Amino acid sequence: MTVLRSRDNPRVRRWQRLARDARLRRAEKRALIEGPHLLAAYLDRGGTPLAVIVSEAARDDAEIAALVRRAGSEPVRLAEALFRQVAEAETPTGIVAEIALPAQPQDLRASPCCAFLEGIQDSGNVGAILRSAAAFGVSDIVLGRGCADPWSPRALRAGMGGHFALRLAQEDDLAGALERFGGTALCTVARGGSPLETADLTGRIGWIFGAEGRGVSEALAARAQLRVTIPMPGAAESLNVAAAAAICFYERARQLSTRAARFSSRA
């Protein structure tokens, strides 16, 4: 099998750009996913890669060979030095796939639970929020202007496959998206809100999470029906936005589970 070794190969140069250029990802509606775990998660959700790229050093790796067979396409093999220019991870695991960004129509009026992200600039935080959302049954994510690209390599790694279980949209007008959602909007604030566990989270909930540091803007917070605060008996003044989102998502899942168990016991 031929191994590509030229830095000037047009496919390789495009993949290098795709890994680093959010504008190209948006324009082409394409992204790169790295590593066996992400590719397996993508395949488990029925995805079909547009291309599978394997490092020369990983050609005898049994796990990677199995993923290549599942993907159903002939892999492109790159010399190790060239592969490291395509892969973004500090320690590349030998396989990258090019995928089409999911074209999932998002009808917010039918969404049981949605998270609205305002100005969250850290791609690791964005990916971690998506991972928690997928774990706790949040179906939709709307990212407003100023948020990190959810399809960047770092966000994808932090998401650990959660991206493929969600409907994602990027919107300039978060207030308009909230209005279309039409459910109960909850804004998380560091202090002064109702304790999280006292809020009824069993209906259609739209969570609003704001930028690291300054939180949710007052203009968007004004559209929330309720402001909630996570009680913190310890010494920390605030939580990382991804940690706060995980706690909120968990509390909603817990309340739904408790309600279901109560109804089951009455049946």
DRENPA-3360 file (N, C-alpha, C; in nm, 2 decimals, always signed):
BEGIN
1 = MTVLRSRD = +0.08/-0.12/+0.00/+0.00/+0.00/+0.00/+0.09/+0.12/+0.00 ~ +0.05/+0.22/-0.08/+0.13/+0.35/-0.09/+0.12/+0.43/+0.04 ~ +0.23/+0.48/+0.08/+0.24/+0.57/+0.20/+0.27/+0.71/+0.15 ~ +0.18/+0.81/+0.18/+0.21/+0.94/+0.14/+0.32/+1.00/+0.23 ~ +0.41/+1.07/+0.16/+0.53/+1.12/+0.23/+0.55/+1.27/+0.20 ~ +0.48/+1.32/+0.10/+0.51/+1.46/+0.06/+0.42/+1.56/+0.14 ~ +0.49/+1.67/+0.19/+0.42/+1.77/+0.26/+0.33/+1.85/+0.16 ~ +0.36/+1.84/+0.03/+0.29/+1.92/-0.07/+0.17/+1.85/-0.12;
9 = NPRVRRWQ = +0.14/+1.73/-0.08/+0.03/+1.66/-0.13/-0.10/+1.74/-0.10 ~ -0.19/+1.77/-0.20/-0.30/+1.85/-0.17/-0.40/+1.80/-0.07 ~ -0.41/+1.67/-0.06/-0.50/+1.61/+0.04/-0.45/+1.63/+0.18 ~ -0.32/+1.61/+0.20/-0.25/+1.63/+0.33/-0.26/+1.78/+0.37 ~ -0.24/+1.87/+0.28/-0.24/+2.01/+0.31/-0.38/+2.06/+0.35 ~ -0.48/+2.00/+0.28/-0.62/+2.03/+0.32/-0.65/+1.98/+0.46 ~ -0.61/+1.86/+0.49/-0.64/+1.80/+0.62/-0.57/+1.88/+0.73 ~ -0.45/+1.93/+0.70/-0.38/+2.01/+0.80/-0.46/+2.14/+0.83;
17 = RLARDARL = -0.51/+2.20/+0.72/-0.60/+2.32/+0.74/-0.73/+2.29/+0.82 ~ -0.79/+2.17/+0.78/-0.91/+2.13/+0.84/-0.90/+2.12/+0.99 ~ -0.78/+2.07/+1.04/-0.76/+2.05/+1.18/-0.75/+2.18/+1.25 ~ -0.71/+2.29/+1.19/-0.68/+2.41/+1.25/-0.76/+2.53/+1.22 ~ -0.84/+2.52/+1.12/-0.91/+2.64/+1.07/-1.07/+2.62/+1.08 ~ -1.12/+2.69/+1.18/-1.27/+2.68/+1.21/-1.35/+2.73/+1.09 ~ -1.30/+2.83/+1.02/-1.37/+2.88/+0.90/-1.38/+2.78/+0.79 ~ -1.27/+2.70/+0.77/-1.28/+2.60/+0.67/-1.38/+2.49/+0.71;
25 = RRAEKRAL = -1.38/+2.45/+0.84/-1.47/+2.35/+0.88/-1.62/+2.40/+0.86 ~ -1.64/+2.52/+0.89/-1.78/+2.58/+0.87/-1.82/+2.58/+0.72 ~ -1.72/+2.63/+0.64/-1.75/+2.64/+0.50/-1.77/+2.51/+0.43 ~ -1.69/+2.41/+0.46/-1.70/+2.28/+0.40/-1.79/+2.18/+0.47 ~ -1.83/+2.22/+0.60/-1.91/+2.13/+0.68/-1.84/+2.00/+0.70 ~ -1.72/+2.00/+0.73/-1.63/+1.89/+0.75/-1.55/+1.91/+0.88 ~ -1.51/+1.79/+0.94/-1.42/+1.80/+1.05/-1.34/+1.67/+1.06 ~ -1.23/+1.68/+1.14/-1.15/+1.56/+1.16/-1.17/+1.51/+1.30;
33 = IEGPHLLA = -1.19/+1.38/+1.32/-1.19/+1.32/+1.45/-1.07/+1.23/+1.47 ~ -1.01/+1.23/+1.59/-0.89/+1.17/+1.62/-0.90/+1.06/+1.72 ~ -0.84/+0.94/+1.69/-0.83/+0.84/+1.79/-0.93/+0.73/+1.78 ~ -0.90/+0.61/+1.83/-0.99/+0.50/+1.82/-1.12/+0.52/+1.89 ~ -1.12/+0.59/+2.01/-1.25/+0.60/+2.08/-1.35/+0.69/+2.00 ~ -1.30/+0.80/+1.95/-1.39/+0.89/+1.88/-1.45/+0.83/+1.75 ~ -1.36/+0.76/+1.68/-1.40/+0.69/+1.56/-1.50/+0.58/+1.59 ~ -1.48/+0.51/+1.70/-1.57/+0.40/+1.73/-1.71/+0.46/+1.77;
41 = AYLDRGGT = -1.71/+0.57/+1.85/-1.83/+0.64/+1.89/-1.91/+0.68/+1.76 ~ -1.84/+0.74/+1.67/-1.90/+0.79/+1.54/-1.96/+0.67/+1.47 ~ -1.89/+0.56/+1.46/-1.94/+0.44/+1.38/-2.06/+0.38/+1.46 ~ -2.05/+0.38/+1.59/-2.16/+0.33/+1.67/-2.29/+0.40/+1.64 ~ -2.28/+0.53/+1.61/-2.40/+0.61/+1.58/-2.44/+0.61/+1.43 ~ -2.38/+0.52/+1.36/-2.42/+0.50/+1.22/-2.34/+0.59/+1.12 ~ -2.24/+0.66/+1.17/-2.16/+0.75/+1.08/-2.08/+0.67/+0.98 ~ -2.06/+0.74/+0.87/-1.97/+0.68/+0.76/-1.86/+0.78/+0.73;
49 = PLAVIVSE = -1.74/+0.76/+0.77/-1.63/+0.85/+0.74/-1.61/+0.88/+0.59 ~ -1.57/+1.00/+0.56/-1.54/+1.04/+0.42/-1.40/+0.99/+0.38 ~ -1.31/+0.98/+0.48/-1.18/+0.93/+0.46/-1.12/+0.88/+0.60 ~ -1.04/+0.78/+0.60/-0.98/+0.73/+0.72/-0.83/+0.74/+0.69 ~ -0.76/+0.80/+0.79/-0.62/+0.83/+0.77/-0.54/+0.76/+0.88 ~ -0.44/+0.68/+0.85/-0.37/+0.60/+0.94/-0.22/+0.63/+0.93 ~ -0.15/+0.63/+1.05/-0.01/+0.66/+1.04/+0.06/+0.53/+1.00 ~ +0.18/+0.55/+0.94/+0.25/+0.43/+0.90/+0.29/+0.34/+1.02;
57 = AARDDAEI = +0.32/+0.41/+1.13/+0.36/+0.33/+1.25/+0.24/+0.24/+1.31 ~ +0.12/+0.28/+1.27/+0.00/+0.21/+1.33/-0.05/+0.10/+1.24 ~ +0.02/+0.07/+1.13/-0.04/-0.02/+1.04/-0.06/-0.16/+1.09 ~ +0.01/-0.20/+1.20/+0.00/-0.34/+1.25/-0.09/-0.34/+1.38 ~ -0.15/-0.23/+1.42/-0.23/-0.22/+1.54/-0.36/-0.29/+1.52 ~ -0.39/-0.38/+1.60/-0.51/-0.46/+1.58/-0.64/-0.38/+1.60 ~ -0.64/-0.29/+1.70/-0.76/-0.21/+1.72/-0.79/-0.12/+1.60 ~ -0.68/-0.06/+1.55/-0.70/+0.04/+1.44/-0.74/-0.04/+1.31;
65 = AALVRRAG = -0.68/-0.16/+1.29/-0.72/-0.24/+1.18/-0.87/-0.28/+1.18 ~ -0.92/-0.31/+1.30/-1.06/-0.34/+1.32/-1.15/-0.22/+1.28 ~ -1.11/-0.10/+1.33/-1.19/+0.02/+1.30/-1.19/+0.05/+1.15 ~ -1.07/+0.03/+1.08/-1.07/+0.05/+0.94/-1.16/-0.04/+0.87 ~ -1.17/-0.17/+0.91/-1.27/-0.26/+0.85/-1.41/-0.21/+0.87 ~ -1.44/-0.17/+1.00/-1.58/-0.12/+1.02/-1.61/+0.00/+0.94 ~ -1.51/+0.09/+0.92/-1.54/+0.21/+0.84/-1.57/+0.18/+0.69 ~ -1.52/+0.06/+0.64/-1.55/+0.02/+0.51/-1.49/+0.09/+0.40;
73 = SEPVRLAE = -1.38/+0.16/+0.42/-1.31/+0.23/+0.31/-1.16/+0.20/+0.32 ~ -1.09/+0.21/+0.21/-0.95/+0.19/+0.21/-0.88/+0.31/+0.28 ~ -0.80/+0.29/+0.38/-0.74/+0.40/+0.45/-0.63/+0.47/+0.37 ~ -0.60/+0.59/+0.40/-0.49/+0.67/+0.35/-0.38/+0.66/+0.45 ~ -0.26/+0.61/+0.41/-0.15/+0.59/+0.51/-0.06/+0.71/+0.49 ~ -0.02/+0.77/+0.61/+0.08/+0.88/+0.60/+0.20/+0.84/+0.68 ~ +0.31/+0.89/+0.63/+0.44/+0.88/+0.70/+0.42/+0.94/+0.84 ~ +0.49/+0.89/+0.94/+0.47/+0.94/+1.08/+0.48/+1.09/+1.10;
81 = ALFRQVAE = +0.59/+1.15/+1.04/+0.61/+1.29/+1.05/+0.49/+1.37/+0.99 ~ +0.44/+1.32/+0.88/+0.33/+1.39/+0.81/+0.20/+1.37/+0.89 ~ +0.18/+1.25/+0.95/+0.06/+1.22/+1.03/+0.05/+1.32/+1.15 ~ +0.17/+1.35/+1.21/+0.17/+1.43/+1.33/+0.13/+1.58/+1.29 ~ +0.14/+1.61/+1.16/+0.10/+1.75/+1.12/-0.05/+1.75/+1.10 ~ -0.11/+1.64/+1.08/-0.26/+1.63/+1.06/-0.33/+1.61/+1.20 ~ -0.27/+1.53/+1.28/-0.33/+1.50/+1.41/-0.29/+1.62/+1.51 ~ -0.39/+1.66/+1.59/-0.37/+1.77/+1.69/-0.33/+1.72/+1.83;
89 = AETPTGIV = -0.36/+1.60/+1.86/-0.32/+1.55/+1.99/-0.17/+1.55/+2.02 ~ -0.13/+1.57/+2.14/+0.01/+1.57/+2.17/+0.07/+1.44/+2.15 ~ +0.00/+1.33/+2.18/+0.04/+1.20/+2.15/-0.06/+1.13/+2.06 ~ -0.04/+1.14/+1.93/-0.14/+1.09/+1.83/-0.15/+0.93/+1.85 ~ -0.27/+0.89/+1.83/-0.30/+0.74/+1.85/-0.31/+0.66/+1.72 ~ -0.27/+0.73/+1.61/-0.25/+0.65/+1.49/-0.36/+0.65/+1.39 ~ -0.48/+0.71/+1.42/-0.59/+0.71/+1.33/-0.67/+0.84/+1.34 ~ -0.70/+0.89/+1.22/-0.79/+1.02/+1.21/-0.89/+0.99/+1.10;
97 = AEIALPAQ = -1.01/+1.04/+1.12/-1.11/+1.03/+1.01/-1.17/+1.16/+0.98 ~ -1.19/+1.19/+0.85/-1.26/+1.30/+0.80/-1.41/+1.27/+0.80 ~ -1.49/+1.35/+0.86/-1.64/+1.33/+0.86/-1.71/+1.45/+0.81 ~ -1.83/+1.43/+0.76/-1.93/+1.54/+0.73/-2.00/+1.58/+0.86 ~ -2.01/+1.71/+0.89/-2.08/+1.75/+1.01/-2.22/+1.71/+1.00 ~ -2.28/+1.65/+1.11/-2.42/+1.60/+1.10/-2.52/+1.71/+1.06 ~ -2.60/+1.68/+0.96/-2.71/+1.77/+0.92/-2.83/+1.73/+0.99 ~ -2.85/+1.77/+1.12/-2.96/+1.73/+1.20/-3.05/+1.85/+1.22;
105 = PQDLRASP = -3.17/+1.84/+1.16/-3.26/+1.96/+1.17/-3.30/+1.97/+1.32 ~ -3.30/+2.09/+1.37/-3.32/+2.12/+1.51/-3.45/+2.19/+1.53 ~ -3.55/+2.12/+1.57/-3.68/+2.18/+1.60/-3.69/+2.20/+1.75 ~ -3.65/+2.32/+1.80/-3.64/+2.35/+1.94/-3.78/+2.34/+2.01 ~ -3.88/+2.36/+1.93/-4.02/+2.35/+1.99/-4.05/+2.21/+2.04 ~ -3.98/+2.11/+1.98/-4.00/+1.97/+2.02/-3.90/+1.91/+2.11 ~ -3.80/+2.00/+2.15/-3.69/+1.95/+2.23/-3.73/+1.94/+2.38 ~ -3.71/+1.82/+2.44/-3.74/+1.81/+2.58/-3.65/+1.89/+2.67;
113 = CCAFLEGI = -3.52/+1.90/+2.63/-3.42/+1.97/+2.71/-3.31/+2.02/+2.62 ~ -3.28/+2.15/+2.64/-3.18/+2.21/+2.56/-3.08/+2.30/+2.64 ~ -2.96/+2.31/+2.60/-2.87/+2.40/+2.67/-2.82/+2.51/+2.57 ~ -2.83/+2.63/+2.62/-2.79/+2.75/+2.54/-2.66/+2.80/+2.60 ~ -2.56/+2.81/+2.51/-2.42/+2.84/+2.56/-2.39/+2.98/+2.50 ~ -2.35/+3.07/+2.59/-2.33/+3.21/+2.55/-2.18/+3.25/+2.58 ~ -2.10/+3.27/+2.47/-1.97/+3.32/+2.48/-1.87/+3.23/+2.56 ~ -1.89/+3.10/+2.56/-1.80/+3.01/+2.62/-1.68/+2.98/+2.53;
121 = QDSGNVGA = -1.57/+3.04/+2.56/-1.46/+3.05/+2.46/-1.36/+2.93/+2.47 ~ -1.36/+2.86/+2.58/-1.26/+2.75/+2.60/-1.32/+2.63/+2.53 ~ -1.25/+2.58/+2.43/-1.30/+2.46/+2.36/-1.31/+2.33/+2.45 ~ -1.22/+2.32/+2.55/-1.23/+2.21/+2.64/-1.36/+2.22/+2.72 ~ -1.40/+2.34/+2.76/-1.52/+2.35/+2.84/-1.64/+2.32/+2.75 ~ -1.64/+2.36/+2.62/-1.75/+2.33/+2.53/-1.76/+2.18/+2.51 ~ -1.65/+2.11/+2.49/-1.65/+1.97/+2.47/-1.70/+1.90/+2.60 ~ -1.66/+1.94/+2.71/-1.70/+1.88/+2.84/-1.85/+1.90/+2.86;
129 = ILRSAAAF = -1.90/+2.01/+2.83/-2.05/+2.03/+2.84/-2.12/+1.94/+2.75 ~ -2.07/+1.92/+2.63/-2.14/+1.83/+2.54/-2.13/+1.69/+2.59 ~ -2.02/+1.65/+2.65/-2.01/+1.51/+2.70/-2.11/+1.49/+2.81 ~ -2.12/+1.59/+2.90/-2.22/+1.57/+3.02/-2.36/+1.58/+2.96 ~ -2.39/+1.66/+2.86/-2.52/+1.67/+2.81/-2.57/+1.53/+2.75 ~ -2.48/+1.47/+2.68/-2.51/+1.34/+2.62/-2.53/+1.23/+2.73 ~ -2.45/+1.24/+2.84/-2.46/+1.15/+2.94/-2.59/+1.16/+3.02 ~ -2.64/+1.28/+3.03/-2.76/+1.30/+3.12/-2.89/+1.33/+3.04;
137 = GVSDIVLG = -2.89/+1.30/+2.91/-3.01/+1.30/+2.84/-3.06/+1.44/+2.79 ~ -2.97/+1.53/+2.78/-3.00/+1.66/+2.71/-2.99/+1.63/+2.56 ~ -3.09/+1.68/+2.49/-3.10/+1.64/+2.34/-3.04/+1.75/+2.25 ~ -3.04/+1.87/+2.29/-3.01/+1.98/+2.20/-2.91/+2.08/+2.26 ~ -2.82/+2.13/+2.18/-2.73/+2.23/+2.23/-2.73/+2.35/+2.13 ~ -2.74/+2.47/+2.17/-2.73/+2.59/+2.09/-2.62/+2.67/+2.13 ~ -2.52/+2.69/+2.05/-2.40/+2.77/+2.08/-2.41/+2.91/+2.02 ~ -2.40/+3.01/+2.10/-2.42/+3.15/+2.05/-2.28/+3.20/+2.00;
145 = RGCADPWS = -2.29/+3.33/+1.96/-2.17/+3.40/+1.91/-2.07/+3.41/+2.01 ~ -1.94/+3.38/+1.98/-1.83/+3.39/+2.07/-1.80/+3.26/+2.14 ~ -1.88/+3.16/+2.11/-1.84/+3.02/+2.17/-1.73/+2.96/+2.08 ~ -1.65/+2.88/+2.15/-1.55/+2.80/+2.07/-1.62/+2.71/+1.97 ~ -1.55/+2.67/+1.87/-1.60/+2.58/+1.77/-1.62/+2.44/+1.83 ~ -1.74/+2.39/+1.83/-1.76/+2.26/+1.89/-1.69/+2.14/+1.82 ~ -1.65/+2.17/+1.69/-1.59/+2.07/+1.61/-1.44/+2.08/+1.60 ~ -1.38/+2.16/+1.68/-1.24/+2.17/+1.69/-1.18/+2.04/+1.75;
153 = PRALRAGM = -1.06/+2.00/+1.71/-1.00/+1.88/+1.77/-1.01/+1.88/+1.92 ~ -0.98/+1.99/+1.99/-0.98/+1.99/+2.14/-1.12/+1.97/+2.19 ~ -1.22/+2.03/+2.13/-1.36/+2.02/+2.18/-1.40/+1.87/+2.16 ~ -1.37/+1.82/+2.04/-1.41/+1.68/+2.01/-1.34/+1.58/+2.11 ~ -1.22/+1.60/+2.15/-1.15/+1.51/+2.24/-1.22/+1.52/+2.38 ~ -1.25/+1.65/+2.42/-1.32/+1.67/+2.55/-1.46/+1.61/+2.55 ~ -1.52/+1.61/+2.43/-1.66/+1.56/+2.42/-1.67/+1.41/+2.43 ~ -1.56/+1.34/+2.40/-1.55/+1.19/+2.41/-1.66/+1.12/+2.34;
161 = GGHFALRL = -1.71/+1.17/+2.23/-1.81/+1.11/+2.15/-1.95/+1.16/+2.18 ~ -1.96/+1.25/+2.28/-2.09/+1.31/+2.31/-2.16/+1.38/+2.19 ~ -2.07/+1.44/+2.11/-2.12/+1.52/+1.99/-2.22/+1.44/+1.91 ~ -2.19/+1.31/+1.90/-2.27/+1.23/+1.80/-2.40/+1.18/+1.86 ~ -2.43/+1.22/+1.99/-2.56/+1.18/+2.05/-2.65/+1.31/+2.06 ~ -2.60/+1.42/+2.01/-2.67/+1.55/+2.03/-2.71/+1.61/+1.90 ~ -2.80/+1.70/+1.90/-2.83/+1.79/+1.79/-2.77/+1.93/+1.83 ~ -2.67/+1.97/+1.74/-2.60/+2.09/+1.77/-2.63/+2.20/+1.67;
169 = AQEDDLAG = -2.64/+2.32/+1.71/-2.67/+2.44/+1.62/-2.59/+2.55/+1.67 ~ -2.54/+2.64/+1.58/-2.47/+2.76/+1.61/-2.56/+2.88/+1.57 ~ -2.59/+2.96/+1.66/-2.69/+3.07/+1.64/-2.63/+3.21/+1.68 ~ -2.65/+3.31/+1.60/-2.61/+3.44/+1.64/-2.71/+3.50/+1.74 ~ -2.84/+3.46/+1.73/-2.94/+3.52/+1.81/-2.99/+3.42/+1.91 ~ -2.92/+3.41/+2.03/-2.96/+3.32/+2.13/-3.10/+3.35/+2.19 ~ -3.13/+3.48/+2.20/-3.26/+3.52/+2.25/-3.37/+3.47/+2.16 ~ -3.35/+3.47/+2.03/-3.45/+3.42/+1.94/-3.46/+3.27/+1.95;
177 = ALERFGGT = -3.35/+3.20/+1.97/-3.35/+3.06/+1.99/-3.43/+3.02/+2.12 ~ -3.41/+3.09/+2.22/-3.48/+3.07/+2.35/-3.63/+3.09/+2.33 ~ -3.67/+3.19/+2.25/-3.81/+3.21/+2.23/-3.87/+3.09/+2.15 ~ -3.80/+3.04/+2.05/-3.85/+2.93/+1.97/-3.86/+2.81/+2.06 ~ -3.77/+2.79/+2.15/-3.77/+2.67/+2.24/-3.90/+2.67/+2.32 ~ -3.94/+2.78/+2.38/-4.07/+2.80/+2.45/-4.09/+2.73/+2.58 ~ -3.99/+2.65/+2.63/-4.00/+2.59/+2.76/-3.96/+2.68/+2.87 ~ -3.93/+2.62/+2.99/-3.89/+2.70/+3.10/-3.74/+2.72/+3.09;
185 = ALCTVARG = -3.70/+2.85/+3.09/-3.56/+2.88/+3.07/-3.50/+2.91/+3.21 ~ -3.39/+2.84/+3.24/-3.32/+2.86/+3.37/-3.18/+2.91/+3.35 ~ -3.15/+3.02/+3.42/-3.02/+3.08/+3.41/-2.94/+3.04/+3.54 ~ -2.82/+2.99/+3.52/-2.74/+2.96/+3.64/-2.66/+3.09/+3.68 ~ -2.66/+3.12/+3.81/-2.58/+3.23/+3.86/-2.50/+3.18/+3.98 ~ -2.39/+3.24/+4.00/-2.30/+3.20/+4.11/-2.36/+3.21/+4.25 ~ -2.44/+3.32/+4.27/-2.50/+3.34/+4.40/-2.63/+3.42/+4.38 ~ -2.72/+3.40/+4.48/-2.85/+3.48/+4.48/-2.96/+3.41/+4.41;
193 = GSPLETAD = -2.94/+3.30/+4.34/-3.05/+3.23/+4.28/-3.12/+3.13/+4.37 ~ -3.23/+3.07/+4.33/-3.29/+2.96/+4.40/-3.20/+2.84/+4.41 ~ -3.19/+2.77/+4.52/-3.11/+2.65/+4.53/-3.15/+2.55/+4.42 ~ -3.06/+2.50/+4.35/-3.08/+2.41/+4.23/-3.18/+2.30/+4.27 ~ -3.16/+2.24/+4.38/-3.25/+2.12/+4.41/-3.39/+2.15/+4.44 ~ -3.42/+2.28/+4.46/-3.56/+2.32/+4.49/-3.64/+2.35/+4.36 ~ -3.57/+2.36/+4.25/-3.63/+2.39/+4.12/-3.70/+2.27/+4.06 ~ -3.81/+2.28/+4.00/-3.88/+2.17/+3.94/-3.82/+2.16/+3.80;
201 = LTGRIGWI = -3.74/+2.05/+3.77/-3.67/+2.04/+3.65/-3.73/+1.92/+3.56 ~ -3.85/+1.88/+3.59/-3.91/+1.77/+3.52/-3.98/+1.80/+3.39 ~ -4.00/+1.93/+3.36/-4.06/+1.97/+3.24/-3.96/+2.00/+3.13 ~ -4.00/+2.08/+3.03/-3.91/+2.11/+2.92/-3.82/+2.23/+2.97 ~ -3.70/+2.19/+2.98/-3.60/+2.29/+3.05/-3.50/+2.34/+2.94 ~ -3.48/+2.47/+2.94/-3.37/+2.53/+2.86/-3.27/+2.59/+2.96 ~ -3.15/+2.53/+2.97/-3.04/+2.58/+3.05/-2.97/+2.69/+2.98 ~ -2.93/+2.79/+3.05/-2.85/+2.90/+3.00/-2.72/+2.91/+3.07;
209 = FGAEGRGV = -2.61/+2.89/+3.00/-2.48/+2.89/+3.07/-2.39/+3.00/+3.00 ~ -2.32/+3.08/+3.08/-2.25/+3.19/+3.03/-2.10/+3.17/+3.02 ~ -2.03/+3.27/+2.97/-1.89/+3.27/+2.95/-1.81/+3.25/+3.08 ~ -1.69/+3.20/+3.07/-1.61/+3.18/+3.19/-1.58/+3.32/+3.24 ~ -1.59/+3.34/+3.37/-1.56/+3.46/+3.44/-1.68/+3.55/+3.45 ~ -1.74/+3.60/+3.34/-1.84/+3.70/+3.36/-1.98/+3.64/+3.36 ~ -2.00/+3.51/+3.33/-2.13/+3.45/+3.33/-2.22/+3.49/+3.22 ~ -2.35/+3.47/+3.25/-2.45/+3.50/+3.15/-2.48/+3.65/+3.14;
217 = SEALAARA = -2.49/+3.71/+3.02/-2.52/+3.85/+3.01/-2.65/+3.88/+3.07 ~ -2.67/+4.00/+3.12/-2.79/+4.04/+3.18/-2.91/+4.04/+3.08 ~ -2.88/+4.08/+2.96/-2.98/+4.08/+2.86/-3.04/+3.94/+2.84 ~ -2.96/+3.84/+2.84/-3.01/+3.70/+2.82/-3.07/+3.65/+2.95 ~ -3.00/+3.68/+3.06/-3.05/+3.63/+3.19/-3.20/+3.68/+3.21 ~ -3.23/+3.80/+3.16/-3.36/+3.86/+3.18/-3.47/+3.78/+3.11 ~ -3.43/+3.69/+3.02/-3.53/+3.61/+2.95/-3.56/+3.48/+3.03 ~ -3.48/+3.45/+3.13/-3.50/+3.33/+3.21/-3.62/+3.34/+3.31;
225 = QLRVTIPM = -3.70/+3.24/+3.32/-3.81/+3.24/+3.42/-3.76/+3.22/+3.56 ~ -3.64/+3.16/+3.57/-3.58/+3.13/+3.70/-3.43/+3.13/+3.70 ~ -3.37/+3.19/+3.81/-3.23/+3.19/+3.83/-3.20/+3.09/+3.94 ~ -3.10/+3.00/+3.91/-3.07/+2.89/+4.01/-2.92/+2.90/+4.04 ~ -2.89/+2.86/+4.17/-2.76/+2.86/+4.22/-2.73/+2.72/+4.27 ~ -2.61/+2.67/+4.25/-2.56/+2.55/+4.30/-2.51/+2.57/+4.44 ~ -2.57/+2.52/+4.55/-2.51/+2.54/+4.68/-2.37/+2.48/+4.69 ~ -2.28/+2.56/+4.75/-2.14/+2.52/+4.76/-2.09/+2.55/+4.91;
233 = PGAAESLN = -2.09/+2.44/+4.99/-2.05/+2.46/+5.13/-1.90/+2.48/+5.15 ~ -1.83/+2.45/+5.04/-1.68/+2.46/+5.05/-1.63/+2.60/+5.04 ~ -1.50/+2.61/+5.02/-1.43/+2.74/+5.02/-1.43/+2.81/+4.88 ~ -1.46/+2.73/+4.77/-1.45/+2.79/+4.64/-1.57/+2.89/+4.62 ~ -1.53/+3.00/+4.55/-1.64/+3.10/+4.52/-1.73/+3.07/+4.40 ~ -1.68/+2.99/+4.31/-1.76/+2.96/+4.19/-1.71/+2.83/+4.13 ~ -1.78/+2.78/+4.04/-1.75/+2.65/+3.97/-1.71/+2.68/+3.82 ~ -1.62/+2.60/+3.77/-1.60/+2.60/+3.62/-1.74/+2.57/+3.55;
241 = VAAAAAIC = -1.76/+2.64/+3.44/-1.89/+2.63/+3.37/-1.92/+2.49/+3.33 ~ -1.82/+2.41/+3.29/-1.85/+2.27/+3.25/-1.89/+2.19/+3.37 ~ -1.83/+2.22/+3.49/-1.87/+2.14/+3.61/-2.01/+2.18/+3.65 ~ -2.04/+2.31/+3.64/-2.17/+2.36/+3.68/-2.28/+2.30/+3.59 ~ -2.25/+2.29/+3.46/-2.34/+2.23/+3.37/-2.37/+2.08/+3.40 ~ -2.26/+2.01/+3.43/-2.27/+1.87/+3.46/-2.36/+1.85/+3.59 ~ -2.35/+1.93/+3.69/-2.43/+1.92/+3.81/-2.58/+1.95/+3.77 ~ -2.60/+2.05/+3.70/-2.74/+2.08/+3.66/-2.80/+1.97/+3.58;
249 = FYERARQL = -2.73/+1.92/+3.48/-2.79/+1.81/+3.40/-2.82/+1.69/+3.48 ~ -2.72/+1.66/+3.58/-2.75/+1.55/+3.67/-2.87/+1.56/+3.75 ~ -2.89/+1.68/+3.81/-3.00/+1.71/+3.89/-3.13/+1.69/+3.82 ~ -3.14/+1.73/+3.69/-3.26/+1.71/+3.62/-3.28/+1.56/+3.59 ~ -3.18/+1.49/+3.56/-3.19/+1.34/+3.54/-3.23/+1.27/+3.66 ~ -3.18/+1.32/+3.78/-3.22/+1.26/+3.91/-3.37/+1.28/+3.94 ~ -3.41/+1.40/+3.91/-3.55/+1.43/+3.94/-3.65/+1.35/+3.85 ~ -3.61/+1.34/+3.72/-3.69/+1.26/+3.63/-3.69/+1.11/+3.67;
257 = STRAARFS = -3.58/+1.06/+3.71/-3.57/+0.92/+3.76/-3.65/+0.90/+3.88 ~ -3.64/+0.99/+3.98/-3.72/+0.98/+4.10/-3.87/+0.98/+4.07 ~ -3.91/+1.07/+3.98/-4.05/+1.08/+3.94/-4.10/+0.95/+3.88 ~ -4.02/+0.90/+3.79/-4.05/+0.77/+3.72/-4.07/+0.66/+3.82 ~ -3.97/+0.65/+3.91/-3.98/+0.54/+4.01/-4.11/+0.56/+4.10 ~ -4.14/+0.68/+4.13/-4.26/+0.70/+4.22/-4.39/+0.66/+4.14 ~ -4.40/+0.69/+4.01/-4.51/+0.65/+3.93/-4.52/+0.50/+3.92 ~ -4.40/+0.44/+3.90/-4.39/+0.29/+3.89/-4.44/+0.22/+4.01;
265 = SRA = -4.41/+0.28/+4.13/-4.45/+0.21/+4.25/-4.60/+0.22/+4.27 ~ -4.66/+0.32/+4.21/-4.81/+0.34/+4.23/-4.88/+0.25/+4.13 ~ -4.82/+0.21/+4.03/-4.89/+0.13/+3.92/-4.92/-0.01/+3.97;
% end
